[in-house]
Amino acid sequence: MKENFDKAFELLMDFEGGYSDDIFDAGGKTMYGISINSFPKEFNELMALKTPKEREEYIRNFYRKNFWDVIKADSLPDKTDIAAFDFAVNSGAGRAKRLLDVTQDWKDYIFYRIDFLIGIGKGTNSKYIRGWVNRCVRLWKALKEG
């Protein structure tokens, strides 16, 4: 739904806000979820911005263009759009779109997402599994209440 992007973006910033440089994260240095290894040009452009207003505008446009629009969230059912957007950011737009072929019910979507995350939450990823599942639970609660 077109009108849900702002809500989806606000929820996303709760999960992706700030700077990170975790040596075990394949994305490398990350600012507001934009990683230097996945989006080097965009990461450097973001880091060059000076004001919070410039950064927020840049980040908003980045997420709309690279994730929201890619999964065609404007045409998805209410709440499924937000769940799919968050999964696209966290695990890739292609994977999020493939899951939309399985279900467009937001509740089922989040359960399938948890199942996927548990499947990859082994080895060096085991340190992230709790945070990934907590993110899904927080998203579930936010969508259920809103």
N, C-alpha and C positions, 0 to 999 in steps of 0.2 A: 504494500500500500504506500502510495506516494507520501502520505502525511506521516508515516512512521520513521522516516530517516532520522529526524532530529532525536527522537526517543532512542532509536538504535545506536546513534552516535554517542549520546550521553552515557548509555549503559556500557558501550565499548570503552569509553575513556575511564570508567571506573576500573576496568580490567587492564587496560593498556597504558594508563597514564604514567608519565615520567620517563626517566632514563635508566637503562640497564646495560650492563656489560658482563654477563655471566659467561665464563669461559667454556661452559658445557652447552651453551645455547648455540645451535648451528647458525642462527641469524646474526650472531656477533653483537656489536654495539647496536642498541635499539633506543629510539626516542619515540614515545607515544605509539609503540607497536610497529614503527617503521624501521626495519633492520637494514644495516649497512650491507649485509651480504645478499639480501633479496632485492633491495631497492637502493643501490648505492647513490645514484643521481639524486633521488628524492630525499634520502637521508641527509646528504650534504647540503641540499637546498634548504631543508628544514633547519638544520643547525646554523645556517648563515642568517636566518631571520632574527631580528632583534626584539620585536615587541610580542607580547603574548597574543595580541589581536591578530597580528600577521601569522603567527604560528597556528592559531586555532583555525583561521580561514584556510590556510594551506592544508592542514591535517583533514579538515572537513571535506575539502575538494578531493584530496587524495583518496580517502576512503569511499567517497561516493563513486568516483571514476573507476577505481581498481577493484572494488568489491561489490558494492550495492548495485551498480549498473551492470556489472559482469554477470551476476546471478539473476538479473532482471527482477530485483526485489519489489519494484513498483507494482508488478503484476501478481505477486504472491499473496496468499491469504494473510489476514491480520495475525500477528504474532509469529507466524511461520517466517515472514520476511525478516523479522528481528533475529530469530533463532538461526536461520540460514546465513544471515549476514555475519553474525558473530562466529559461526563455524568457518565461514569463508576466510575471515581474518586470521583465525587461530590455526586452521589446517589447510587452507588453500581453496580458492574459488572453484576449481575443477572438482574437488572432492565434495564440496558443499552442493554443487549442481547435481552430481551423481546421486547424492542422498535424496535430493528433491524428486528424483525419478522413482525412489522407493516409497516416499511418503511426503505429503504436504500438510500433515497434522503436526502442529508444533510440539505437542507432548511426545508423540512417537519419535519425532525428529531428534529431540534432545536425548531420548533413551538410546536410539541408534548411535548418536554421537558419543555417548558415554561408553557404549560397547566398543566402538572403534578406538577410543582413547585407551581403554583398558588393554586392548590388543596390542597397542604400540608402547604401552607403559612399562617396558622391560629394559634391562640393561642400563645404559646411561640415561634413558628416559625415565627410569623408575623414580628419580628424585622429583619429577614434575607431575606425576599422576595425581597426587592429592590436590594440587593446585588446579589442574585441568578439570577434575571432577567437581571441586568446589565452585569453579567458575560456572559449570553447567547447573549446579544446584542454585546458585545465586541468580542465574538467568531464569531458571524455572520459577523461582519465587517472584521475581520482578514481573514476569509475563502473567503469572497467575493472578497477582494483585492488580495489574494494570490492564 
